[in-house]
Amino acid sequence: MMKILHTSDWHLGQVFYNYDRSDEQAAFLSQLAGIAAARQPDAVVVSGDIFHTPSPSSAVQRMYVDAMLDLHRACPHATIVVTAGNHDSAAKLEIDSSLWRHFNLHVVGNIAMNDGTPDYGRHIIDVHDTHGMTVGRIIAVPHVYPQNFPRTCDTTDAGGRMRAFFARLQEEASARGSHGLPTVLMAHLAVAGSDTTGHDDSVGGLDTCRLDDIDMGCDYVALGHIHRPQYVPGSHGRARYSGSPLPVSFDEAYRHSVSLVRLGPGSDPAVETIAIDNPRPCVTLPSTPAPLDEALDRLAAFPDDTPAYIRLNVSADGYLPPDSNERAAAATAGKQCRLCLIHVTTPGHTADGEAHTMTVSEMKRMSPVDVAALYYKSTSGEELDEEMTALLTSAMKDVMENERQTD
């Protein structure tokens, strides 16, 4: 039997709407050490995105170092494995990897190479119990963009190289002789079909793969990258995202947690979800868009002694009054909550007269032609015809070309 504590996507050092989150992140790390002390796992796996940026401050790096030492003290026999995510600097994460080995902590930031050939053995880590007996094995893979996987066979396409790399890793692990011991694969990537609700894909986007591209029969796949805790569809409970322990955006409106996983020979993983208490939750107020005055009344009534980040949820036919931010800030005077933004939703009308809404951020992601078509439909009730669409598209291209020539 092997017991692992699975977590990922800490995003240490994130600045949330100009607010420092060190206190919340320290509170999570303290809870994690407490969970490790109480449950005494054989391994702790952190599947990427330790930091929010590739260049964390010295204070944030110190927080990470202290957290690792606290984990080791909480559970001295545990094997700790940390892999880089797409937000991390792999080189910076690995810089102290030799030193960390003295604390039974293995850091895998890059695919290990030896004379141009992948060093598969460096990615395969044995796990021992309190008596020093081997109880399982971890295959640790950091975040790698599909096109950057090494060419380990005649396959030239990115997907084929990724699949070949994962297959070879698992072959190497099997060749060591498992003797029926469980094997855990940890990776930081997006598996097709997973629920990406609230996920911010601004750093690297989401290059999805299929589960069978990476898993050739491991007992458990400990995933990072997607922040909503969940089992991967079709994995029969063998592949799971532990999710982020703290919300990274207001749209991550779900419970955050870590996963304690028990693995035994010939049995399915037994997963226990352990909720993380966030001392400063993200609150959208009110939950559905409301006129500015109503939203401000709700903000004024928010409890004075409740810490929270607030997103004011406002519906408006046009522009907000110029003093909206000042009024919202005044409503939070003397409160423990922190006002982050006013989220504006603009109402529109479809051809059949039914109202629909669109946020400002959604409109920003649309092309000018799409915005013109939406406006035309909302005012006339008709679709923009092909001829007018073509004229607008041509005009937009001319403008963009003129801007490039000017630059």
N, C-alpha and C positions, 0 to 999 in steps of 0.2 A: 504493500500500500504506500502510495506517495501522496503527500498533501502539499498543494501549492497555493500561494496567494498571488492572484493575478490582478494587475493594475496597469494603467497606461494613461497617456495624455494629461500629464500634470500641468503643463504649460506654465511652469514657474517663471515669474518675472512679467507676466502679462499686466499691462496697464489698461485698466478698464475705464474708458471715457475720462482719461486723465487722472483716475484714482488708482493709487497703489494698493495691490491686493496681498501684500506680504503677510498681513495678520491672518487672512483667510487661509492662505496656502500653508502657513505654519501650523494652523489649527488642523488642517487635513493631515499633514505629515505626522503630527503628534498622534492623531487618531490611528494612522496606519501603523506606527510603532506599537501602539497599545493593542491593536488587533494581532500583530505578530507575536507580542508577548503572551497574549491570552490563548492563541490558537497554535502556536509553535509549528508553523509549516516547515516542511523540508526544503522548500524553495520559495523565493519571492521573485516573480518575473515582472519586469516593467517594460511594456512593449511600445516604447517610443514616445516622442514628443515630451521629453523631460522638461525642456525649456520652451518658452514661447517664441524666442528669437535666437538666431545663431550666435549672437553676441550678448549673452546675459551679463548684467553688472556683477561686480565682485561680491556685492551683498547677496545677490541671488545665487551665485555659485557657492557661496559659503552656506546658504540655506540647504542646498542640495547635498553638500559634503556632510553637514551636521545630520541631515536626515538619513543618509546612508550609514553613518556611524551609529545612530540611534537604532536603526533596524538591526544592525549586527549585534548591538548590545542586547536588544530585546529578544533575539533568537540566534545565539552564537553559532549553532550548528548549521543554520540555514544557508543554502547556496543562493546567492543573489545574482540575478542576471539582468543587465540593463542593455537595451538596444536603442540605436538612434532612430528618431522619426524624421519626417520631412521638415519639421521646424528646427531640428537640432543641427549643430555643426558637428559632423562625425569626428573630425580631427580633434576638435576641442574636447569632445566627450571622452575620447580615447587617450588623451594626453597623460593621464595618471593611471592608466589601466594596469601597468605593472605593479604599482603601489597598492592598488585596490585588491590585487590577488591575495595579499596578506590578510585581508578581511573576508576571504571567500566570496569576493564580489567580482564578477566577470562583466566587462564592458565590451560590447561589440558595436562599433560605429560604422565600419566599412566591411565589404567583402574582403576577407583575408586572401592575399595573393603571395605566392612563392615562386619567383622566377617566371612570372607570367601565367602561372597556373593557380587556380583557386586552392587555398589551404583549407580543405573541408574540415579537417580535424579541429581547427580553432573554433569552429561554430558548434561543435558537439561537446556538451558539458555533462559530466556525470553528477548525480545528486546522491548524497549520503544522509543516513539518519543519524540520530544521536550516538549510535554505537559504531559509526563509521562504515556501516554496511551500505552498499549501493542499492538504492530503491527506485531509481529511474534515470531518465536521460532527457536533456533539453537540447533542442536544435534551435540555435538563436540566429535569426536573420534580421538585419537592420533594414530600414527603408531604402529601397533602390528603385529608381525609375526603370520601367521595363526595358528601355533601349540601352540601359547601362549594365545589364547583367553580362557576365563574361560568356564568351562563345566556347561552350564546353562540348559541342558536337557540330555537325554539319549544318544545323539549323541557323538561318541568318535573320529571321524575323524576331522582333523583340519578344513577343509572346512565347515563341518556341525556346528562346534562350532562357527565359525565366523558368519555364516548366522544366527544362533540362537541368538547370541548377538545383531546383528544389528536389527533383528526382534523385540526382546524384548525391545530394546531402543525406537523404533518407536511406539510400543504399549504403553509404559509408557508415551511418549509424547502425544499421542492421548488421553490417559486416563485423562490428565489434562484438556481437553476441549479446542479445538482449536477455536471454534466459527468462522470457515472459515478463520482463519489467516494462512498465509504461514509458512511452515516449511522448514528449510535449514539443510541439513546434510553435515557436513564437515569431510573429511577423507584424510589420506595420504597413498595412495596405488596405484597399477597399475591395471587398468581395461583392460581385454583382448580386443584386437582389436584396442587399441589406438596407435597413431603414436609415436614411441619412438626414432625418428631420433635424433642422437646426444647425447642420454642419456648415462651417465656414470653409469654403474650398479656395480661398484667396491665395494660399501658399501651395503652389504645385498642382492644385486641382485634384480631381479624383480619377485616376487611371484604374478602372475596375478590371478585375480578373475573375475567373471562375474558381470555385473552391477546389475542383480537381486539378487545376493548374499548379497548386501548391501543396496539396495534401494527398499523399500516396499511402495512407493507412496509419497515421499517427493516432494515438489514443485521445489527444486533446490538442486543439489549435488555439493558442492564446493570442488573440489579435488586438492591435491598437490601430488608431487612425480615425475611426468613426466614433463619435462621442456618446451615442445612445447605447446603453447596455442592452445586449440582445444576443440570441443564438443566430448563427448564420442559417438562412433557410436551406433545407435539404441536408443539413449536417447531422441530423438526428441527435442533437445535443452535444456533439463532439467539437464544434468550433464556436467560439464566443468572443464578442467584444465586451471587455469589462466596462468600457465607457470612461468618460472623464469624471474624476472625483468631484470637480466643481464645474458649474456652468461657465462656458467661455463666451456665451452670448445670451441675450434675452430669449432667443428662439429655442434654447435648450431647456424647455419647460417640462422637465421630467425628473424623476428621482435619480440621483447620482450615487455611485456605489463602487465597491471593489468586489472581487469574486474569490471565494475560497473553494478550491476544487480538490476532490478526493478521487484518486485513480487507483484501481486495483486490477489485477490480471483477469482478463475475460469479462469485465463488467463495464457498463457505461459510466461516464464521469458523473459524479454527484456534486452538483454546484450549489453553493450557498451564497446568496447575495447579501452583502453587508452594507447597509446604507451609511453614507457619510453625512454628518451633520454640518451644514454650511452656516456659519455664524452671520453671514450677510447675504441672504438670498436675492435673486433677481425677481422683481415684481413688476408686472405690466398692469397699469392702473388707469382706467378700469379695464377689465378683461376684454371687453368689446369696445370699439371706437365710440366716443361720445363727444358732443360739442365741448368746446374749450371751457366754458364756465362750469359745466357739469364735472368735467375731468378735474378742474382746479378745486372744486368743492370736495371731491373724493381725496385729492392729495392733502388738503387742509385737515381732513378728518383722519388721515393715517396716523396711527399711534405714535406719540412723540418718542417713546423709548424703544422702538423697534428698529434695529439696524436693517437696512435693505438698500439695494440699488433700485431706482425707480425709472421706468419708462412710461411717460405719460402718453396715453393712447387717445388721440384726438381725431375727430372727423371734421372736415372743413370743406365748404363749397369752393373757397378761393384761398387767398393767402391769409395766414394768421395775422392778427394785429401785431404791430412792431414791438409792443411791450409784453408779448406772451412769455418770453423767457424770464423777464424780470418778475412778472406776476407768479410764475411757477417757482422761482427761487425764493420769493417772499413767503410762499405757502409752506416751504420747508424750514423756515427759520426756527431754530431751537429744537429741531427734530434730529434723530439719529440717522435718518435715511439720507441717501445721496441721490440727487436728481441727475440723471444721465442725459436724457434727451426727450424731446417731444416728437413722438412718432405720428406723422400726419397721414391720414387716409382720405383720399378725395373721392366723393361719390360720382358715379356716372350712370348712364342709362343705356340699356340695350334696345334693339329695334322693337321688341315687344313691350317695352315700357318697364321691364323689371330692373331694379337697381342692382348695380354691382360696384365693388370698390377696388381701388388700386392704390398701393402705397407709393410714396415718392421714390423709395429705393427701387421698387419694381419698374417704375417709369424710366429711371435712369439707365436701367439695363436694356431698354428697348431702343431700336434704331429710330432715327428721325422719321423714316417712312412709316414705321409701325405706329408711332405716336400720331402722325397725321391721319392715318387710317382710323385709329381709335377715335380721334376727335371728330372726324367726318361722320362716323357711324353714330356717335353720341348726339350729334346735332341734327343730322338728317334722317337717322334711322336706316340708312342704306350703306351697303358695302362700297368701298372705293373701287371703281372699275379698273380693269387691267391697263387701259391706256393711261389713265391718270397716275397709277402706280408706277408705270414705266417711266413717265415724265419726271416724277419726283425722284425716282432712283437715279436717273441720269443726271438730274440737277445736283443731287447729293454727291455723286462721284466727281462732278466738275468742281464743286466747292472744295472737296477733300484734296483733289489734285492741285488746285490753286494754292491751298494752304501748304502742301508739301513743297511746292516750288518757291513759295515765299520764305519758308524756313531755310 
